Amino acid sequence: MSSTCLLWMRRDLRLHDHPALHRARAEFDVVVPVFVLDDALLHGRYASSPRARFLFGCLRSLDEQLRERGSGLVLRRGAPEHELPKLAEDVGARAVLWTSDVSPYALRRDAAVTAALNERGVRAVPNTGTYARDVSKVRKADGDAFTVFTPYWKTWERLAAREVVEAPRALAPLPAGLDRGELPGAGVQLPAPVCEPGEPAAREALRRWLDGPVDRYADRHDTLAGGTSILSPYLRWGCLSARECEVRARGRATPGADAWVRQLAWRDFYASVLLEHPENVRREFQPKFRSLAWHDDADALDAWKRGETGFPIVDAGMRQLAATGWMHNRARMVVGSFLTKDLHLDWRAGERHFASLLLDGEPAQNNGNWQWIASTGVDPAPYFRRIFNPMIQQQKFDPDGAYVRRWVPELAAVPANRLAEPWTMTEAEQREARCAIGLDYPAPIVDHADERKRAMDRYREASASVA
């Protein structure tokens, strides 16, 4: 008699290098891939319409790949702890396999599912595969988790990593008569730079990246008009395996590829931090900065969200995010610094806004990066080192103005020597550029030099209060 298992797919929407799938095929005759549309996921704290649309496109792509191999994707709607035991009973599954995750929500969900399955005599079998390493095993010699990246990176590099496994060429058919459910949404067309969801598009994007551009990553990754892989949405949903990305990048043996692998380790690092410190999703990791008195200024927050602060690089980044669901990493740091150090607004407001729009938004990375730029998280550095001057950042990382002119078109004709500070244009220059400051483009909503001093005072006072 044939044996059957469920493969519960979540943030692992691929067939290549999928350890849980590989194990399922080795141990069972029939593998039933299933995705559960959970309202707590779609409409909860991290709800995002753009990300949901991207997810739906990934699911449709996954279903197509499974059908090509003789199987298909089963969809269920509801709470996983209810839907999975019921489906397991319907198909006679002896086990449910899945790929582990690290967020507090994921851990609670998986514990509830495990308990529900155990009650029905069905094995719960979590597997690694979301990250390049098993992040629960990257530890100090004394067993404690790392909170500084550099020693983490050194241990990460030394730790034995699993082998990459191939995608199956064929899969057993789904059980006869099984209701597959209905895939949500029609075909998804997304704006550039991430235009197509799903594993085939992800693998093609990875091929293009590794075919040359990655070799220049070390020199160009901060260039706002280009230089990064733009693979993060695919990694977020597991359309790509981070481990396979690492292995293939190391095959290039170039400084750029090595630098990119280091960024994959940063992704693992933030996952390990959240796994060890789940309270980070709601409060500062650094106790000394939990007393920071954040401003409450709805108008300033709205101006930041709209990309109408009067600082071109900040506005360009926020408009790119709103239009595409993605933002260059350097721009993320600049707009984060501006929110927390120039406007003195709570980093959690920025984290929520990013979570609502980013195609690659997920708790470990979003939280880790926001606490990094707010100087409240792990991998600490003196807070004054992370107060970014938006004008200098623009001059360094968008020297020809291509990024700003793309996303802030009202500045398209502003002279290059005025583009980082358009408010310094004379009236004649404003007429020539067809950009009246305060009318066509806003005047700066703050003075950066003044706000930098205020930020220094606020952080200094918070530090002194627990000294």
C-alpha positions as CSV (number, residue, x, y, z in Angstrom):
1,M,0.0,0.0,0.0
2,S,1.4,3.4,-1.0
3,S,2.3,6.0,1.7
4,T,1.2,9.6,1.5
5,C,2.4,12.9,3.1
6,L,1.5,16.5,2.9
7,L,4.1,19.1,1.9
8,W,3.0,22.3,3.6
9,M,4.5,25.1,1.5
10,R,4.8,28.6,3.0
11,R,7.9,30.7,2.2
12,D,9.5,28.0,0.0
13,L,7.6,28.4,-3.2
14,R,10.0,26.5,-5.4
15,L,11.0,23.0,-6.6
16,H,14.8,23.4,-6.9
17,D,16.9,22.9,-3.7
18,H,13.9,22.2,-1.5
19,P,15.0,20.0,1.4
20,A,11.5,19.2,2.7
21,L,10.4,18.2,-0.8
22,H,13.5,16.1,-1.3
23,R,12.9,14.3,2.0
24,A,9.2,13.8,1.3
25,R,9.9,12.1,-2.0
26,A,12.5,9.9,-0.4
27,E,10.2,8.7,2.4
28,F,6.7,8.7,0.8
29,D,5.2,7.4,-2.4
30,V,2.7,10.3,-2.8
31,V,3.5,14.0,-1.9
32,V,0.5,16.4,-1.7
33,P,1.8,20.0,-1.9
34,V,-0.5,22.4,-0.1
35,F,-0.7,26.1,0.6
36,V,-3.0,27.4,3.3
37,L,-4.4,30.9,2.8
38,D,-4.5,32.1,6.4
39,D,-6.4,35.3,7.2
40,A,-3.9,35.9,10.1
41,L,-1.2,36.1,7.4
42,L,-3.1,38.0,4.7
43,H,-4.9,40.5,6.9
44,G,-2.9,40.6,10.1
45,R,-0.1,42.9,11.4
46,Y,2.0,42.5,8.3
47,A,-0.7,42.7,5.7
48,S,0.3,44.0,2.3
49,S,-1.8,44.2,-0.8
50,P,1.3,44.4,-3.1
51,R,3.0,41.5,-1.4
52,A,-0.2,39.4,-1.5
53,R,-0.5,40.0,-5.2
54,F,3.1,38.9,-5.6
55,L,2.4,35.8,-3.5
56,F,-0.7,34.9,-5.6
57,G,1.5,35.1,-8.7
58,C,4.1,32.8,-7.1
59,L,1.4,30.3,-6.2
60,R,0.1,30.2,-9.8
61,S,3.6,29.7,-11.1
62,L,4.2,26.9,-8.6
63,D,1.0,25.2,-9.5
64,E,2.1,25.2,-13.2
65,Q,5.4,23.7,-12.4
66,L,3.8,21.0,-10.3
67,R,1.3,20.2,-13.0
68,E,4.1,19.9,-15.5
69,R,5.5,17.1,-13.3
70,G,2.2,15.3,-12.9
71,S,1.1,16.8,-9.6
72,G,-0.4,20.2,-8.6
73,L,-0.9,22.6,-5.8
74,V,-3.7,22.2,-3.3
75,L,-5.2,25.3,-1.8
76,R,-7.0,25.6,1.5
77,R,-8.4,28.7,3.2
78,G,-8.5,29.0,7.0
79,A,-6.4,28.4,10.0
80,P,-3.5,25.9,9.3
81,E,-4.1,24.0,12.6
82,H,-7.6,23.2,11.3
83,E,-7.1,22.8,7.6
84,L,-4.0,20.6,7.6
85,P,-5.2,17.9,9.9
86,K,-8.4,17.7,8.0
87,L,-6.6,17.4,4.6
88,A,-4.2,14.8,6.1
89,E,-7.2,12.8,7.1
90,D,-8.9,13.2,3.7
91,V,-5.8,11.8,1.8
92,G,-4.6,9.4,4.5
93,A,-1.3,11.3,5.0
94,R,1.0,9.9,7.7
95,A,3.1,13.1,8.0
96,V,3.2,16.8,7.2
97,L,6.5,18.2,6.2
98,W,7.4,21.9,6.0
99,T,10.3,24.4,5.9
100,S,10.9,26.1,9.3
101,D,10.7,29.9,9.8
102,V,11.7,32.2,12.6
103,S,9.1,34.9,13.3
104,P,7.0,34.8,16.5
105,Y,3.9,34.3,14.4
106,A,5.4,31.4,12.5
107,L,6.6,29.7,15.7
108,R,3.1,30.0,17.3
109,R,1.4,28.8,14.1
110,D,3.8,25.8,13.8
111,A,3.4,24.8,17.4
112,A,-0.4,24.9,17.0
113,V,-0.2,22.8,13.8
114,T,2.1,20.3,15.5
115,A,-0.2,19.8,18.4
116,A,-3.3,19.4,16.2
117,L,-1.5,16.8,14.0
118,N,-0.2,14.9,17.0
119,E,-3.8,14.6,18.3
120,R,-4.6,12.7,15.1
121,G,-1.5,10.6,15.0
122,V,0.1,12.5,12.1
123,R,3.8,13.3,12.3
124,A,4.9,16.9,12.1
125,V,8.3,17.1,10.3
126,P,9.9,20.6,10.1
127,N,13.0,21.0,7.8
128,T,15.7,23.5,7.1
129,G,15.8,25.5,3.8
130,T,14.6,29.0,4.3
131,Y,18.1,30.3,4.9
132,A,21.6,29.5,3.7
133,R,22.4,27.9,7.0
134,D,20.3,26.4,9.8
135,V,20.2,29.7,11.7
136,S,19.4,27.9,15.0
137,K,22.9,26.3,14.8
138,V,25.1,29.4,14.2
139,R,26.2,30.0,17.8
140,K,29.1,31.2,19.9
141,A,31.3,28.6,21.5
142,D,29.3,28.9,24.7
143,G,26.0,28.2,22.8
144,D,24.7,31.8,23.0
145,A,23.4,33.6,19.9
146,F,25.4,36.3,18.2
147,T,24.4,39.9,18.4
148,V,27.3,41.4,16.3
149,F,27.6,40.5,12.7
150,T,31.3,40.1,12.1
151,P,31.9,37.2,14.5
152,Y,28.6,35.7,13.3
153,W,29.9,35.9,9.7
154,K,33.2,34.2,10.7
155,T,31.3,31.3,12.3
156,W,28.7,31.2,9.5
157,E,31.5,30.7,7.0
158,R,33.1,27.8,8.9
159,L,29.8,26.0,9.6
160,A,29.2,23.0,7.5
161,A,26.3,23.7,5.1
162,R,24.0,21.2,3.4
163,E,24.3,20.1,-0.2
164,V,22.1,21.6,-2.8
165,V,19.4,19.2,-4.1
166,E,17.9,19.0,-7.5
167,A,14.3,19.7,-8.5
168,P,12.3,16.5,-9.2
169,R,11.6,15.7,-12.8
170,A,8.3,14.0,-12.0
171,L,5.9,13.6,-9.0
172,A,3.2,11.1,-8.2
173,P,-0.3,12.3,-9.2
174,L,-2.5,13.8,-6.5
175,P,-5.1,11.4,-4.9
176,A,-8.1,10.9,-7.2
177,G,-11.1,13.0,-6.4
178,L,-9.2,15.5,-4.2
179,D,-10.6,19.0,-4.2
180,R,-7.6,21.2,-5.1
181,G,-9.2,24.4,-4.2
182,E,-9.1,27.6,-6.2
183,L,-6.0,29.6,-6.8
184,P,-6.5,33.3,-5.9
185,G,-6.2,36.1,-8.4
186,A,-5.6,36.2,-12.1
187,G,-2.2,36.6,-13.8
188,V,0.0,39.2,-12.0
189,Q,1.8,41.9,-13.8
190,L,4.1,43.9,-11.6
191,P,6.0,47.2,-12.3
192,A,9.7,47.2,-12.8
193,P,12.1,46.2,-11.4
194,V,10.4,43.0,-10.2
195,C,8.1,42.3,-13.1
196,E,7.2,38.6,-12.8
197,P,6.5,36.4,-9.8
198,G,7.4,32.7,-9.4
199,E,10.4,30.4,-9.5
200,P,11.1,30.4,-13.3
201,A,11.3,34.2,-13.4
202,A,13.4,34.1,-10.2
203,R,15.9,31.6,-11.7
204,E,16.2,33.6,-14.9
205,A,16.9,36.8,-12.8
206,L,19.5,34.9,-10.8
207,R,21.1,33.6,-14.0
208,R,21.4,37.2,-15.4
209,W,22.8,38.4,-12.1
210,L,25.4,35.7,-11.9
211,D,26.3,36.0,-15.5
212,G,28.4,39.1,-14.8
213,P,26.8,41.9,-12.9
214,V,27.5,40.2,-9.5
215,D,31.3,40.6,-10.2
216,R,30.9,44.4,-9.9
217,Y,28.7,44.2,-6.7
218,A,31.5,45.2,-4.3
219,D,32.0,48.5,-6.2
220,R,28.5,49.2,-7.3
221,H,26.1,48.0,-4.6
222,D,25.6,51.5,-3.2
223,T,24.9,53.1,-6.6
224,L,21.3,54.1,-6.4
225,A,20.6,53.8,-10.1
226,G,21.8,50.2,-10.2
227,G,24.3,47.7,-8.8
228,T,22.2,45.3,-6.7
229,S,20.6,42.0,-7.6
230,I,16.9,42.9,-6.9
231,L,16.4,39.3,-6.0
232,S,15.1,40.0,-2.4
233,P,11.4,39.5,-3.3
234,Y,12.2,36.1,-4.7
235,L,14.3,35.1,-1.6
236,R,11.5,36.4,0.7
237,W,9.0,33.9,-0.8
238,G,11.5,31.1,-1.4
239,C,11.3,31.2,-5.1
240,L,15.1,31.0,-4.8
241,S,17.1,29.0,-2.4
242,A,19.5,31.2,-0.4
243,R,21.9,28.2,-0.2
244,E,21.8,27.6,-3.9
245,C,22.5,31.3,-4.5
246,E,25.5,31.1,-2.2
247,V,26.9,28.0,-3.9
248,R,26.5,29.5,-7.4
249,A,27.9,32.9,-6.4
250,R,31.0,31.3,-4.8
251,G,31.6,29.6,-8.2
252,R,32.3,33.1,-9.7
253,A,35.3,33.5,-7.3
254,T,35.3,37.3,-7.6
255,P,35.3,40.0,-4.9
256,G,31.9,41.1,-6.0
257,A,30.4,37.6,-5.7
258,D,32.1,37.2,-2.3
259,A,30.6,40.6,-1.1
260,W,27.1,39.4,-2.2
261,V,27.5,36.2,-0.3
262,R,28.2,38.3,2.8
263,Q,24.8,39.9,2.3
264,L,23.2,36.5,2.3
265,A,24.8,35.9,5.6
266,W,23.4,39.2,6.9
267,R,19.9,37.8,6.0
268,D,20.7,34.7,8.1
269,F,22.0,36.9,10.9
270,Y,18.8,38.9,11.3
271,A,16.8,35.6,11.2
272,S,18.9,34.2,14.0
273,V,18.5,37.4,16.0
274,L,14.7,37.3,15.7
275,L,14.6,33.6,16.6
276,E,16.5,34.3,19.7
277,H,14.9,37.7,20.6
278,P,11.2,37.6,19.4
279,E,10.5,40.6,21.6
280,N,12.4,42.7,19.0
281,V,9.3,42.9,16.9
282,R,7.8,45.3,19.4
283,R,10.6,47.0,21.3
284,E,14.2,48.1,21.0
285,F,16.9,45.5,21.4
286,Q,19.1,48.0,23.2
287,P,17.6,48.7,26.7
288,K,19.2,52.1,26.9
289,F,17.2,53.4,24.0
290,R,13.8,52.1,25.2
291,S,13.4,55.5,26.9
292,L,13.7,57.5,23.7
293,A,10.8,59.9,23.4
294,W,9.7,59.7,19.8
295,H,7.9,62.7,18.3
296,D,4.2,62.4,17.4
297,D,3.9,64.4,14.1
298,A,1.3,63.0,11.7
299,D,2.0,65.7,9.1
300,A,5.7,64.9,9.0
301,L,5.1,61.2,8.8
302,D,2.6,61.7,5.9
303,A,5.1,63.9,4.1
304,W,7.7,61.2,4.5
305,K,5.4,58.5,3.2
306,R,4.3,60.6,0.2
307,G,7.9,61.5,-0.7
308,E,7.3,65.2,-0.2
309,T,10.0,66.1,2.4
310,G,11.9,68.5,0.2
311,F,15.0,66.3,0.3
312,P,15.3,64.7,-3.1
313,I,17.0,61.5,-2.2
314,V,14.5,60.8,0.5
315,D,11.6,61.6,-1.7
316,A,13.0,59.5,-4.6
317,G,13.3,56.4,-2.3
318,M,9.8,56.7,-0.9
319,R,8.3,57.2,-4.3
320,Q,10.2,54.2,-5.7
321,L,8.8,52.1,-2.8
322,A,5.2,53.3,-3.4
323,A,5.4,52.7,-7.2
324,T,7.2,49.4,-7.3
325,G,7.1,47.6,-3.9
326,W,10.9,47.7,-3.8
327,M,13.6,50.2,-2.8
328,H,17.4,50.2,-3.2
329,N,19.1,49.3,0.0
330,R,21.1,52.5,0.2
331,A,17.9,54.5,-0.1
332,R,16.3,52.4,2.6
333,M,19.1,53.5,5.0
334,V,18.8,57.1,4.0
335,V,15.0,57.3,4.4
336,G,15.2,55.4,7.7
337,S,17.8,57.7,9.1
338,F,15.7,60.7,8.0
339,L,12.6,59.4,9.7
340,T,14.3,58.5,13.0
341,K,17.1,61.1,13.2
342,D,15.8,64.1,11.3
343,L,12.0,63.8,12.0
344,H,12.6,62.0,15.3
345,L,9.7,59.6,14.6
346,D,9.4,56.1,15.9
347,W,11.2,53.5,13.9
348,R,8.1,51.3,14.3
349,A,6.1,53.7,12.1
350,G,8.7,53.2,9.4
351,E,8.8,49.5,9.9
352,R,4.9,49.3,9.5
353,H,4.9,51.4,6.4
354,F,7.7,49.3,4.8
355,A,5.8,46.1,5.7
356,S,2.7,47.4,4.0
357,L,4.4,47.9,0.7
358,L,7.6,45.9,0.3
359,L,7.4,42.8,-1.9
360,D,10.4,41.5,0.1
361,G,9.0,42.6,3.5
362,E,9.3,40.1,6.2
363,P,9.7,40.5,10.0
364,A,13.4,39.5,10.5
365,Q,14.9,41.6,7.8
366,N,12.5,44.6,8.2
367,N,12.9,44.7,11.9
368,G,16.6,44.1,11.8
369,N,17.3,46.9,9.3
370,W,15.0,49.4,10.9
371,Q,16.6,48.9,14.4
372,W,20.0,49.1,12.7
373,I,19.4,52.5,11.2
374,A,17.6,53.7,14.3
375,S,20.7,52.7,16.4
376,T,18.4,50.6,18.7
377,G,19.2,47.1,17.5
378,V,22.0,44.5,17.4
379,D,25.3,45.1,15.8
380,P,25.6,48.4,17.6
381,A,27.7,51.4,16.5
382,P,27.8,54.9,17.9
383,Y,24.5,56.5,17.1
384,F,26.1,59.5,15.5
385,R,27.6,57.2,12.8
386,R,24.2,56.4,11.6
387,I,22.8,59.9,11.2
388,F,23.0,60.2,7.4
389,N,23.3,63.6,5.7
390,P,20.8,63.3,2.8
391,M,22.6,65.8,0.6
392,I,26.0,64.1,1.0
393,Q,24.4,60.7,0.4
394,Q,22.9,61.9,-2.8
395,Q,26.1,63.4,-4.1
396,K,28.0,60.2,-3.3
397,F,25.6,57.6,-4.5
398,D,23.6,59.3,-7.2
399,P,26.3,61.7,-8.5
400,D,24.7,62.1,-12.0
401,G,21.2,62.4,-10.5
402,A,19.8,59.5,-12.5
403,Y,17.9,58.0,-9.5
404,V,16.5,61.3,-8.3
405,R,15.4,62.5,-11.7
406,R,13.7,59.1,-12.4
407,W,11.6,59.2,-9.2
408,V,11.2,63.0,-8.7
409,P,10.4,64.2,-12.2
410,E,9.7,67.7,-11.1
411,L,13.4,68.0,-10.5
412,A,14.4,66.7,-14.0
413,A,15.7,70.0,-15.3
414,V,17.4,71.2,-12.1
415,P,21.1,71.8,-12.6
416,A,23.4,69.0,-11.4
417,N,25.1,71.4,-8.9
418,R,21.8,72.2,-7.3
419,L,20.0,68.8,-7.4
420,A,21.0,67.7,-3.9
421,E,19.8,71.1,-2.5
422,P,17.2,72.4,-5.0
423,W,16.1,75.0,-2.4
424,T,19.4,76.9,-3.0
425,M,18.4,77.7,-6.6
426,T,18.0,81.4,-7.4
427,E,14.7,82.5,-8.7
428,A,16.2,82.6,-12.2
429,E,17.4,79.1,-11.9
430,Q,14.0,78.0,-10.7
431,R,12.4,79.5,-13.7
432,E,14.9,77.9,-16.0
433,A,14.4,74.5,-14.3
434,R,10.6,75.0,-14.4
435,C,10.6,74.1,-10.7
436,A,9.4,76.6,-8.2
437,I,10.4,75.6,-4.7
438,G,7.4,75.5,-2.4
439,L,5.1,75.2,-5.4
440,D,6.3,72.6,-7.9
441,Y,8.5,70.9,-5.3
442,P,8.3,71.3,-1.5
443,A,10.8,73.3,0.5
444,P,12.7,71.1,3.1
445,I,10.4,70.3,6.0
446,V,13.4,70.4,8.5
447,D,16.9,71.8,8.7
448,H,19.2,68.7,8.7
449,A,22.0,70.4,10.7
450,D,19.6,71.5,13.4
451,E,17.9,68.1,13.6
452,R,21.2,66.3,13.7
453,K,22.0,68.2,16.8
454,R,18.7,67.4,18.4
455,A,19.1,63.7,17.5
456,M,22.5,63.7,19.2
457,D,21.1,65.3,22.3
458,R,18.1,62.8,22.4
459,Y,20.3,59.7,22.1
460,R,22.9,61.1,24.5
461,E,20.3,61.7,27.1
462,A,18.7,58.3,26.6
463,S,22.2,56.7,27.1
464,A,22.9,58.7,30.2
465,S,19.6,57.7,31.8
466,V,20.7,54.1,32.2
467,A,24.3,54.7,32.8
